[in-house]
Amino acid sequence: MGRFHQDTAVAEIDGVLTANLSKDWEIWGPNGGYVAAIALRAAGTLAPEGHRPASFSCQYLSVGAFGPAQAEVRMLKAGRSATCIAVELSQAGKAFLTAQVWTTNREGGPEVDVTPRVGAPPPAELKPNEHYLPADAPKHPFWANFETRPLVWIPWGEQLEPGAPIRQWQRFIDFEAVDVFADCARSLVLIDTILWPAHRRSQPPEADYIAPSLDLAVWFHEHPQGSDWLLVDARSEKAHGGLIHGSGQVWSEDGRLLATGNGQMLHTPRR
């Protein structure tokens, strides 16, 4: 079983749908995109056969704790070709994430795609992050779940222009595309995670604050079809009144736009 598939799995235990939040995905607690991925997979347990994710939106109510968590999944609307499913993740009776997921089995319809393509060399032509970092550079455990190959390496301390994109290929280590919900869930992790550095890298290096995610909204355009490498293109173009907004896209190796997302973060001075 692949690492990501195992760490986002949900299973019924004593009549309760249960997941286990793994410490391997820690950034300020369990990574928000990782927790969102668990919620999407929980929705997949109730989705009708043959359905795929159409959209995902969630509210991060608090920071979850590493260990078992309960998932309550409810059908809000069951249509002939689209369903809306509510998911709540909780621990000790306290909800820490609530989400709504649309799924569909609809095919056909208009074919329009005028999205500007990102001019990106294939990952095989790029060097991994480790090539640029000193051997003793600290590495957060979260990043051990990926191989990362940036399109352009930007040393820490080099300030980007506000709104400048961060673009990098990401490969989930030991990934197994067991179903379409697990496959699409990778985009939640990438979009949620890269919004913060897209903002932070445009600020002075001495700026000392964090920005926990308040919410995340992602629209799925195409099935990833197990694409090994995913290109994430993220930017943050607006921050005001303690709120920081970011947006991102995820592309497949063969140039298909897989997902588009947005998130709002809360400026939080370090204690």
Secondary structure, 3 states (H helix, E strand, C coil): CCHHHHHCCEEEECCEEEEEECHHHECCCECHHHHHHHHHHHHHCCCCCCCEEEEEEEEECCCCCCEEEEEEEEEEEECCCEEEEEEEEEECCEEEEEEEEEEECCCCCCCCCCCCCCCCCCHHHCCCHHHHCCCCCCCCHHHHHEEEEECCCCCCCCCCCCCCCEEEEEEECCCCCCCHHHHHHHHHHHHHHHHHHHHHCCCCCCCCEECCEEEEEEEECCCCCCCCEEEEEEEEEEEECCEEEEEEEEEECCCCEEEEEEEEEECEECC
